[in-house]
Amino acid sequence: MNMKSFIVLFVMFASQSLLAQDVINLWTEQPPYSKPNSLEETVIESWGVQCAKNVTNPTLTVYRAQGKNSGRAMVILPGGGYELESIVAEGQLIAEYLSSKGIVAAVLKYRLPLKEASEKPHLLPITDARKAVGLLRSMSGDYGIDPGQVGIMGFSAGGHLATAVSVLTSEKQNENPDFSALIYPVTTLGAENQKWLEKSLFHRKMTNKEKKQYELVDNVTKLTPPAFLLHAYDDEVVPIEESLLYAKALTAIGQDVEVHFFANGGHGFGPGRPDDGTSQWLGLLANWIKRQSPTTGQNSIQLDRGWVMQTGDNQAWADPDIDDSKWPAIQVGKPWEEGGYANYDGYAWYRIKFTVPEHWQQKDENGLLSLSLGSIDDADVTYFNGERVGATGSMPPDYKTAYYTRRFYRVPTSLVRWGQPNVIVVRVYDDHNDGGLYQGPYTLRLPQFEDLIGIKFKFENSNGIYFSPDPLSVTINIKNHSYTDYELDAMFELVNDRVDSVRVLDSIKKTVRIDGKGEVSKTIEFTRPRPGFYHMVCTLNGSMKKTIILGYEPEKIVSPITREADFAEFWKKRKQELAGVAPEFKVTKDDRTTDRVNVYLVEMQSYGNVKVRGWYTVPKKPGPHPAILSVPGYTSTMWPYVNRTNVATFALNPRGHGNSEDDVDPKGEEYMFIGFDPERPEKYIYAGAYLDCLRAVDFLVSRPEIDTSRIGVEGGSQGGGLSFATAALDNRIIFCAPDIPWLGDWVGYLETTEWAHDNYPKLFKVYPDLTFAGINRFLSYFDTMNMAERITCPVLMSVGLQDDVCPPRTSFAPYNAVKSKKEYRVYPFAGHGVWREHGKLKDEWMAKMLEIDKIGDN
């Protein structure tokens, strides 16, 4: 491209030459990966435009938004093949245009990957680009930026860099862009692109790991932001396929993408030219950027990016105006353990800043906004601009977990700073395992009808389980959070728990009149049904629905046994095969050892000569000690129980779990499909997993410090099923404590959950002649319902009544088949997770079974 192509554009922008701009040093200290050098930065003319050469001191030139500030911002990365940077045509001119449209624009003059400047030159550009995104976001208050609306944009090599920043997610969440604009970018790693990167970015041969990493289109995930793509068909430097393949990758994961192709333009057309039509694209981009913000003409704001977190506990952190610029960024949607806080338990505070659009104020008819924060592990208190708006669970000393409850809070609009930065603060407490804002969605929105009306259920029987001749009655409290009076058509239905054929057993209609800010209660009494679990559905005005699950005489539920004729022989052979494998126990002391317990890594050979591992904790005081075998949930990882100071615990990771993936590595596949072969049930993953639990009992029995007459088993979810199976297959177990158990009543599971209907078809693709009945017949060998009558020890089972992962009916199927002494606890408003709520009671029960005062001293 030559200079004449830009004369018109320079004239067009001349009147804007005095646009407010700030030049900021990207790093206040020595930039990462840099080394002393004698390079001198200069500006030269190349390709007919001004370019920076030998850039070693990165700067960010910020152009303030002109006119009405849209709240959006864009970091701009000029192109130049990683050898130069086109700082005017692909930097200054672009920033001036976006600034004139109310968009904060920041041109990054990034460090070029010069081998004289670094031992790792390839890390210089991406480190600077990520830093620029985070820095611009941290200055949101200074520039009127919505912290959740910071994008990145790049041209040619700058487009390659912007793509890398978008795809190769930074561990520092504030460095990840919310959207991207890629202008004739490089996105693939074909032979020519590899040569170019090895010459200009790496200055050496790329490793296999780097090749895999920089095949950017293959690394697109759901975390990759939406993109605006621009290319010319006649580009002979970077073929148009680079944009096409990236657009296809985004579309495949359901991410938004807008693509514009020009017939002519070649490569490096910058802000465009009137004669070939390419000058249109900047207007298209500005409109697209504004559409990315959920604060424009829409009714919700996404809050999944821009959070920071601080461990510890300080009530002053609820103040919206404290300086949190030094707080580490954290990615919500996953536990804080996965964000750099491994093994952390205790208090932590999350904060996010964002702008609420002024035009929402005109739509404020109800005096509230709706805030969703997903599930938080374990308890939280949430503040909006310093005022408490809700809490779930409770903090110490009256600690109560609520990790499985989805947080929904109503925010009074009197707290909102319209058109200005607002702050949400979430105080979190977690006492064990994962913690934090681990599962979304995260949104603030204008309220819908279902947000204005609150429904709560109250069981007449405290745990939601009813028995004859008591009536099956439920009280419904309806609260109106709006100022509007309503006359609601209400329908109350008792429905069976089948997902494939909904049958209404009883229904009652009522008209409910409720004043603005008022509430009413109605008690509904249904006809007594047969033993089972049922959904009570409350429907208001034909659209708003809320459901609660209740049970009726669950111990009388009859779940037909599905054992095959050779069931007993099948397990006899499997146990014989296990006995034929030398265990080769290996015990290694671990540095997790405390002053109260020794901690050991245990390795052993199990069924099929598969190596499995676990963590063995044993009190330091003299034995012999009772022992508990603790087994994991589905694909979970077990860790040492260092707080159990009065009992030995073997925390087993069966094959394919935690540190037992050497011989069986799921590799991201569905665990329960591993080894599935309709003709070879002995090869199935759960044949091995059950027998791994028996091998773990072998280990405990082999230890001289263990009282082999006092060994019990416990576990939750999948671990609850493993507990049932272990107690059924091994009479050395003296108690069984399954929580919210899975792996029981596969036929019932198919009838009561969507999971099987969504996932069994994967097996049909592998085995075209397979049927649902065929799968159930295969799984019958591993159905704990079919083996539970073998259990001879006491059983304590816990159930979350609202559990839609392991529905209560499937938990009671094995429980009802148990012939030994047994008892259960139902937690009426718990979902798939009761062990913390149930923990104290279970610990006391296990201590009684083991004939000790308590499980631990803490």
N, C-alpha and C positions, 0 to 999 in steps of 0.2 A: 504494500500500500504506500502511496506517496503523499507528501504534505498537502498537495492541492486538494486531495479528497477531503481534507478537514477544514479548509478555509471557511466554508459556509458555517460549519459548526462552531468555529472559534468566534465568528461574528455573532452567531446566535446567542452564545453564552457570554459575550463580552460585557453585556449589561449586568451580568451576575458575578463579575470578577471580584466584587467586594463581599461575597458571601461569607458569613461568619464561619471561621474554621479554627480548630485548635490542633497544633502538632504536639503529639504526646510520645515520649520515649516509651517503647513497649515494655522494656525491662528497667527497673530502677537499680538493679545490681548486675553483675556479670551474667549475660544471657546463657542459658543452658547449652552445653555441648560446644561452646565457642572456645577457641584457643588463641593466644597472641599471634598477630600477623601484621604484615606491613602493607596490606591492601589499602588502596585509596579509592573511595567512592567517587565516581564521576558521572556526568550526564552526557550521553552521546546521541547522535542521530542514527537510527537503524530502521530499516523498512520504511523510511520516510517519516518516522515519528521520533519523538524524544523518548529515550530509554535510560534507566539507571543501570549502572554497571558496578560490579564489586560491592554490592550492598552487604555490609557487615553490622551496621547499627540500625536495627529495625525501628520504624516509627509508625504511628497511627495518626493520620490526618482526618479529623472529624469535622464534617460539615453539618451544622445545625439545620433542623427542619425549618423551612420557610413557610409563612402563612399558617394554616391550620395544621398543627402537628398530628400526624396519624398514629403516633405511638410505636411505629415500626422502625426498624433499623437494619442496615445492611453493611457487612464488612466486604470490601471489594479487593480482589486479588488480581493484579495485572498479569498478563501473560508475557512470554519471552523465552520459552524453551528451557527454563531454569538456568539460563545464562545471562539474561537481561530482564528488565521489567519495564513494560510500556506504560509509564506512570502518568502520561497525559491522556492518550487516546483511550486507554483501558483502565484509567484511574480517575484523574481529575475531572474529565468531561462527564463521565458517568455519575460521579458523586454530585456534581453541580446540578445535573438534571434531576436526579432523585431527590436532592434537597429541595429543589423548586416545587416538588410535588408533595411536600410535607413528610418526607422520609429521611430520617437521620442516616447519613452515608459516611462511611469511614474507609479511607484508602489505606491499605496496609502495604508499606514498603518492607517486605519480608527479607530475611537473610537469604541470600542465594547459597545454594549448596556447593560452596567452593572448598576443595580439598585443602587449600592453604588455611582455611578458617576453622576447620573442625576435623576431629578424628572420625566423626560420624556425620558427614555432611548431609546425608539424606534426612536426618532428623531436624535440621534447622528450619526449613519452610513449614513443616506441619506443626512443629512446636510453636512457632510464631503465630500461625493462623489460629490455632486453638486458643492461645493466649489472647489474641485480639478479640475473639468472640467473648471470652470470659471478661476481659477488661471493659469492653463496651457495655456488656450487660451489667457490670458492677457500677457503671456510671449512669444507670438508668434515671436516677433522680435528677442528675445534672442536665440531662438532655431530653427529658420527657419521654423516655422509652418505656414501653411495656416490657419487663424482663423476659416475658414468655414469647416475644416477637422479635427475636434477633436472628437474622439470616446471614448466609455467606454466599458470595458470588465470585466467579472466577472465569477468566478468558484463557483458552488454549491450555498452556501448562498451568496457569492459574486455575483453569477449570478442572484440570487433573487434581490439583491441590484441594480445591473446594469439594470435589467428589470424595477424596480421601478423608477429609475432615468429616464429611457427612456419613460415610460408610464405616470408617474405623473409629467407633465410638470411644471418646475419651472417658477415663475413669472419673475425671472431674466433670460433674454433670453440667456445670455452668459454662463449660467450653464447647458444648455440643449445640450446633445451630438448630433453629426451629424450622427453617426452610432454606432452600438453596436455589440459585440461578446459575446454570452451567452453560456458558457461551462457547460454542465449538470446542467442547472439552475432550480430553482423552480419558476413557473409562475402562479400557481393556488392556490386556497384556499379551498382545500378539508379538510375533517375532520382531517386527520393526519397533514397536513401542518398548519392548524389553531392551533392545540395543540402545535406544535413546535414553532410557532411564539409567542403564548401566554406565553410559558415557557422561550424562549431565547431572544425575541426581546422586547415584551411589559411588561413581568413580571406581567401580569394581564389579565383579560378577555378583549377581543376586543369589542369595541362598534359596533353597526350595521353599522354606518358610516365607521368605519375602515375596517370592513369586506367587505363592498362594494368597498372600495378604493383598498384593497389589493387582490381582485380578478382581478389580473393584466390583464389577457387575455381579460376580459370584458371591460377594459378601454383603449384599443388600439384605437387611433384616427389617423387622417391624419398627426398629428404632431409627431407621433411616428416614430423614425428613422429606416432605413433599418437595418437588423440584419443578422449575421452569427451565426448559431446554430450547436452545436456539442453534441452528446450523444452516449452512448453505449446501445445496446439492452439488455445487461445483467446487467444493473445498477439496483441493488436491494435497493438502498437508495433513489434515485430520479428517478422515473419511466420515461421512454422515452416519455410518453404521455405529460409531461410538455413541452417539446420542440415541439412536434407535434401540440399541441393546440395553442401555441404561433405563430408558423409558419402559421397555418390556419387563425388566426386572422389578421396577417399582409397581407396575400394574399387576404383576403376578402375586405380590403380597398385599394388594389392595390399597396401596399408597397413592395419594393424589399426584398427578403429573400433568403439566401442560406443555405441549410441544409446538414449536413454530419452525417451519422450514421455508427458506427462500430458494427460488430457482437459481438465482445468481447472487454473488457476493464474495465467493472465494473464501480465503482464510484471513482472519485478522481484520475484519471490517469495522471493529470497534463500535462507536456509536451509530454507525451506519451511514449510507449515502442516499440522497434523494433519487439519483438517476437509476438505481436498481431496486429501489423499494425497501432496502434494509433499514432506512432511517425510522421505520415504523415501530421497530421492536422495543424501544425504550418506553414508549407509551403503553404497549402491551404488558411490559414487565411491571411498570408502576401500578397498573390496575390489578395485576395478579398479586403483587405484594400486599396491597390493601385488602384483597380478598382472603389472604392467609390469616388475618387477624380475626379471631372469633368475636372481637369487640366491635366489629363493623357490621351493622345491619343484621346481626344475629342475636340470639338470646342466651348464649352460654360462652363461658371463658374456660379454656383448657388450662389446668394447673399442674400438668405433669412434668414441666421443666422449670428450672430456676430455683429449686429448693437448696437451702443450706442447713447444716445441722451442727449442734454442739453437744457433746456428752457432758454429764453432770446435771446439777439442778440449781437454778437460781431464778426466783420469781421475777426478778427485774427483767429477765429475757422476754417476758410477755409484752413489754413496752414496745409499741410499734416504731418508736423513733430512736431506739438504740442503734449504735453502729455495729452492723453484723458483716461488714465488708471483709473481715478477716476469717469469718467462719468457713469451714470447708464445705464445698458443694457436695450434695448427696443426691443420688438418683432414687426417686420414689418408684414404687412398683416392684421392688425386691427388698428383702431384709437388709438391715444395715450391716449384717455380717458379710454380705456380698459386696458391700460398698467400702470395705477397708476397716471394718470394726469386728474382726473375727473374735468370737468367744466373749464379746462384750455383753454384759447384763447390767441393768440399772436404768437410770434416767437419761433421757436425751430430749433436746428441744429442736423442732423443725421450724423453719421460717421461709416464707416466700413473699415477694413483693410483686404487685401487678396493678394495672390500671382498670378501673371500672368506668365504662363509657358514660359520658354525660347524658346521652340520649336515653339511657335506661331510666334516668330520673323521671322523665315524662311518662314512663310506663309503670311507675310505682303506684299501683292501685291497692296493693295489699299490705304494704309496709314491711315486706320481707324479701330476701333472696334465698335461694336454695343452694346449700353447700354439701357436696358429696366428697368424701375422703376415702372411700373404699374400706378395706379391712386394715386394722391397726393391731399390732402385736405388742403389748397385751391391753393396756388401759391408756386412755388419753383424756386430756382436758384441752379444749380448742378455744382460741381467742381470735377475735376479729377486731383489728385496730385497738388492741389492748383490753377489750371487753370479752368476758367469757360468754360463748354462745352455745356450748354443749360439752358433755362429757359422757364417756362410756366405760363401763368397768369402774374400778375405784383404786386409788393409790394407797400405798402403805401409810399407816399401819393396818388399815382395813382393806388390804389388797384383794381385788377380785378381777380375774381375767375376763376379757371379752374379745379375744383376738379374732374370733370368727364372725363377729358382728359387723355388718357394713355401716359405716358412719354416715349419717345424714343429719345435718343441722340447719335450722332456720336462722338466718342472719337478719336482724332488724335493720331496715334501710336508714334508720337514724344514725347508725354507726358508719355508713359508707361515706368515703371522700370521693365525690363524683368527679370524674375526669382527672384524678390525681392518683399517685401511688397509694395503695392500700396494703396492709400486711396481715397475713394469716400466720398464727403461731400455734403449734401443736406440741404440747408437753406429753411425752410418752414415758411409760414405765414398763419394762420387761424384766422378768425374773429368771428366765430359763430359755435356752436355745435361741431361735430366731427372734428378732425384734424390729419394730419400726413400721413405717407406712409401706407395707409389703405388697399390697394389691389394690389397684384402682377400682373404679374411675375417680379422677380428680377434676371436679368441675364446680364452677359457680354459675348459676343461671337464674333468669327470671322464672318465678314459680309457675308451675303447671297446676291443674286442678288437684292432682294427687298429692302435691306438696302442701296444699293449703289445708287439707283435711287429714287429720291423724287418726289412726285406728289402733286400738290396743285390745288384746284379748285377756280375759281372766278366767282360768279354769275353776270350776266349783270344787273339783278335786285338785289338790295343790300341785300334783305332779302330772296332771293331764291324762292320767290313766283311770278309767271308770270301771266299776264292777256292778253286776246285778245285785240287788234290784234298784240301785241308785239311778236317777234319771241322767241322761247325757246332756248336761246343760253348760252353756258358755255365756259369759257376760262380755258384751262388746261396748267399749267406750269410744265414742266418736267426738273428736275435738275440732273445732273450727278455728284455724289460725288467721283467717282473713277478717276483713271488716264487713264482708257481705253476708246477709242472711240467706240460708239455703233451705229448700224443701227437697229432700232427697228420696228417691225411690231406692229402697234397700232390699236386697235379696240375700237370704242366708241359706246355704245349701250344705248338706252332708254328702260327701262324694267319696267313692272308693279310692284306693291308692294305686290303681293301675294306670300306667301311662298310655297303654295302647287302646283302651276303651273306657272312657270316663262314664261312670254310671252314677246318677244322682239318686240317693237313697231316701232323702227327705228334703223338703224345701219350705221356707217360710218367708212370706213377703210382708214388708212393713213400710210405712211412710215415716221418715224421720225429719222433723223440723228442728233446725239449729240456728241460733242467732250468731251474728258476727262476734268472734272471740268467745263463743259459748261452747258448751259440751253437753252431751247427753249419754246415758247408758241404757242398753237394752239387754235383757237376759233371754237367751234363746234355748228352748228345750227340744231336743230331737227325739224321735222314736228310737228305742234301744236297738242297736244292730247286732249282727253276729260277731263273735270274737274277731278282732282284727285291728288295723290302723286305718284312720280315715282323715280326709281333709275337710275342714270346715271353711267354706269360702264365703266371704262377705263381699258383695258387689254393690257399689253405689252408682246410681245414674247410668247403669249399664256399661260403664267403662272402667271405673276404678275398682281394682280387686285386691284383696289381701287374704292370705290363706294361713291357717294354723293347722298343725297335725295333732291329733289326739288318738288315744288308744282305748280299746274296749276289751277287757279280759284277755290280755295278750298271752297269758300262760295256757289258754285253751285253744290257741291257734294251731291248727293241724297242717303241717307242711309235709306232704308225702315224701317218704324216703325214696331216693333215686339210685340206690346202690346197684351196680352190676353184679351178676352172679359170682364173678371171680374177685370181688372187691377185697375180701379178707386175704385171699391167696396173693393178690397183687402186692399188698403192703407187707405180707410176710416175706416175700421175695426181695422187696426193696430193702428191708431191714437186714436181711441176710447179706445182701450185696454191700451194704454199709459196713457190716461187721467184717467183711473181707478186705476192707481198705485200712491199712495201718495208719493210725491217726497222726503219728510223727509230731506230737505236740512240741511247740517251740515257744518259750516264754521269755520275753525281754523287758527288763525294767524300763519304765518311761519317766521322763523328767516332769510329768504331771503329778508325780508322787508328792504328797503333802505330809505334814507332821502327824496326821491322823490315819492316813491310808497309803498303802503302796499301790501303784498303778503299773500294770503290765500290758504290753502288746502280746496277744496270743495268736499264733499261726498254727493251722492244722489242716490235714487232708481229710476230705469228706467224700460223700457219694460221687462215684465217677472219677475219683482221684482229683477232685477239684479243691484248690487251696482256698480256705476262707479264714477270716481274721475277726478279732473282736478285742474289746478292752476289758481287762479283768482288774477290779479294784477289791482289795481285801484289807480289813482293819489291821493296824499294826499291833494292837493288843493281842494277848494270847488267845488261841482258838481252843477247840474247833469252832468254826463259824457256820451259821446257816447261810444259805446262798439263794440269790434270785437270778434267774435267766431273764434278761430283758431283750425283747426283739422289736425290730423297727417297723414303722409304717412304710407304705408303698414308695420304693426308691429312696427312702430316707437314709441318713447316715447316723450311726450310733457313736457316742463318745463316752468317756469314762464318767462314772457316777461318784465324784470325789466327796460329795456331801453325805453319802451313806456310810457312816462310821461304825455302825453296829452290825452290819451284814455285808457279806461279800456279794458283788454283783458282776455278772458276766454280760456285758453289753455286746451282743453278737451282731455282726454285719453278715447276713447270709450272702450267698453268691449273687454277684451283680449289684451289691449295695456297698456304699462307702469304700473302705479299703479292701474289699473282697472282689475286685474287678479284674484280677490278673488273668484268670482262666475263663471268666464269664463277664464280658463287658457289653452292657446293653447298647452302647454307642448311640444313645439318644432314642432308641427304638422303644416301643411300648413293652414294658417289662413282662406283662402277663402273656405276651405272644411268643416269647423266647422258647424255643424247643417244641412248639406246638406241631404235632404230627398226629392226625386222627388214628393212625395205626400203631403208634408207639408212645403211649402215655408215660412209659417209664423214662422217656427223654425230656419230659416237660419240666419247665423251670421250677414249678412248685413241688414236683417229686424231689428235686434236689434241695430246695429251700426248707421243706419240712424235715428232711433228713439232716440238713446242716444243724437244725435246732437239736436233734437227738445227739449229734456229734458234740455239740456244746455241753449237753448234760454229761456225756462221756468225759469231757474235760473236767467238769466240776467234780465228778466222782473220783477222778484220778488224783485230785489234790489232797495231800495229807492234812492241810489246815481246814478242810471242809467237813462238816458233819453231814454225811451223805444221806442221813434220814430226814434232813430239813432243807429241801430244795424246791423252790416254787418257780412259776413262770408268769410273766406279765408282758403286755404290749397293747398298743392302740392301733385301730384301723386294720391295716394288713397285719400288724403285730398282734391284734386281738385274735385274728384268724389263726396266725402261727401259734398263739398261746393255746387255743382250743386243740389244734392239731398235735402239738407237743404233748399236752396232757393226755390225749387219746392214744397216742402211739408209744408213750413211755410211762410205765407205772412207777418210776422213781420220783415223779413229780408229786408233791404233797398239796399244792394248791394251784389254782389257775385264776388269773385276774385279767380278763379281756375287757378293754375299753372300746366302745363303738366298733365292734368287730366286723370285719369283712371276711370274704372267702366262705360264706355260708349261704345255702339255698340259692344256687345259681338260677334255677327256674324262677324263683321269686324275684331275684335281682333283675332278670330280663323283663319281668312284668312291671317293676316299680321304678326303674331308672331309665334315663335316656342313654346312658353311657354305652350299654351293650348294643343298642340299636344304631348308635353312631359309629361304633368301632368294630363290631363283628364283621361287617361287610369287607373289612381289610383281609380277613381270613378267607372269605369267599373268592377273592381275586386269586389267592394262592391255590385254593382247593375248590374248583368250580362246582363240584358235586356236593359240597358241604352244605348243611342246613343248620338252622338254629337248634333243632333237636339233636343234630349230630354234635354240635359244640357242647350242648348241655350234657350229653351222654359222656363225652370225653372228660368234661370238668367234674362229673360225678365222682371220679376217683379221688378228687382233691376237695370235695365239698365237705366242710367240717360238720355239717348237719348229718352226713352219712357216717361219721366216725365218733360223734359226740357221746353216744351211748356207752362207749368204751371207757369214758372218763370215770375214775373212781374217787377222785379227790374233791374237796370243796371248791366251789366256783363263786366268784363275785364278779358280776358283769355290770358295766355302766352303759347307758344309752342316751344319746341326745335326741329328744323327741322330734326336733325339727331337722334332723339329719337327712339331706337329700343325696348324700354321697353313699352312705351305707344305711339305707332306710331301716327303721326299727323292725319291720317285719323280718328282714333277713338276719337281724341279730338274734331275734327270739327263736328262729328256726333251729340253730344248734343248741341254744340254751334249753329249749323245751325238750330236746332229745337227751339231755344229760340226766342220768339216773341218780347221781350222788347228791349230797347236800349242796344246796345252791341258793343264791339270793341275787337280786339285781337292784340297781338304782336308776331311776329315770329323771333326767334333768329337762324340765318341760320346755324351756326356751333356748336350749343349747342346740347347735347344729352339729357339724362333724368335728367335735372337739370338746371333751369334757374332762380330760385328765387333770388339768390344773384345778378346776372347780371340785373335782372328785378326789384330788390327790391326797388330802389329809385323811379323809375317811378310808381310802384304799391303803395308805401307809399303816394306819392303825390296825386294819384288818389283816394285812400281811404280817405285821409284827406279832399279832395274836397267833396266826397260823405257825409262825416260826418260833414261838415261845420266847420272845424277847420283849423288852419294854417299849422300844421304838426303833425305827429304821435308822435314823441319824440323830446327831446331837444338835444340828442346826435348825 
